[in-house]
Amino acid sequence: MPADDPFDHNQIDELIHGRIRLGAVAYLASLDSALFAELREAVGATDGNLSAHLRKLEDAGYVSVTKSFLGRKPQTRVALSHRGRQAWNIWLDRIQKLTRAAGR
């Protein structure tokens, strides 16, 4: 398969492509950062499910997770890293190429 083949699905980042991770990365791409609860609601995940997906994204360097306290209440804030934004833009480009090729 040539490198410029518009149907080359091997270049799609599977880490981003999972449904919950895709929703999380897309949501975070539109903001500087989000509180965990806000992100959980946006993607319709449970705490445990979102935590597991964020851990995968964090391990890849796509998101940063910071924990702090507001008064006595813990807060977890999630942000897309520079590497994560680059991966997101590459993912978008690959999907756009696929959809344009399919529309011929």
Secondary structure, DSSP 8 states (H G I E B T S, - for coil): --TT-TT-GGGS-HHHHSHHHHHHHHHHHTSS-EEHHHHHHHHT--HHHHHHHHHHHHHTTSEEEEEEEETTEEEEEEEE-HHHHHHHHHHHHHHHHHHHHHT-
